[in-house]
């Protein structure tokens, strides 16, 4: 038996680290802990989640790019990393050169919300408000290059409006900014914002998927609300350092896909507005490369960092 296959058979023989380059309590952190717990149960070793925030996820991602390619240091990642390929040219790694895909995890629609004091009951009213005069409205995100900012910039482009970007350090602070009225608008993940919509802390104008959200069924999609061609989601996945033995990648992929197919996981995510996203490593590789291309054009239109 070859060494790599023997290593995979014994893998994992010690604790595995999952580096989350985002703040505690956000979608990536929560899912990392959920999946890590199941992998620990199924593979017999602890999967320890560690938050390594900073520089729009670049710091944590660079740590994985430099880690040993042995399967014991993994990256929880999202659209942020694919956007950063265009947004942060000075980063000291290349995603598809220095890391290798393991598995996709889930995808969630986003929801466009405004503070209740904003004089816009519909998406079209918010667009009109933003046009008179331009720059009158602002929107919060969890930082440069995050899926929330990417969604905001794509919306600005397709709606033909100028809305000022206000970056926060993480999604929790951005959420607090719009709930507290310090900023007027935010595009946030449905699982994170739905409860605030229900409690009338914010007003939902539209969701960003192809179909209406099952969690917010009375809220129209952006296309239904009059901005055609708009679709934005937040998705999550796992990667490892480039050169990690293929048998270990395949073993992790099989374990992750089994975990996200568990009925209790599917039920929990469905209640939050998230859906499992199952792919082989090869399919996830193609998905990542296409997503890098998708966001490159949006990045060209970004506001300069503030």
Secondary structure, DSSP 8 states (H G I E B T S, - for coil): --HHHHHHHH--SS-EEEEE-S-TTSHHHHHHHHHHHHHHHHHSS-EEEEE---GGGHHHHHHHHTS-SSSSEEEEEEHHHHHHHHH-TT-S--HHHHEEEEEEEEEEEEEEEEETTSS-SSHHHHHHHHHTTTT--EEEESSTTSHHHHHHHHHHHHHT---EEEE-SSHHHHHHHHHTTSSSEEEEEHHHHHHHHHTTSEEEEEE-SSS--SSSTTS-BTTTTT-TT---EEEEEEEEETT--HHHHHHHHHHHHHHHTSHHHHHHHHHHTEEE----HHHHHHHHHHHHHHHHHHHTT-----
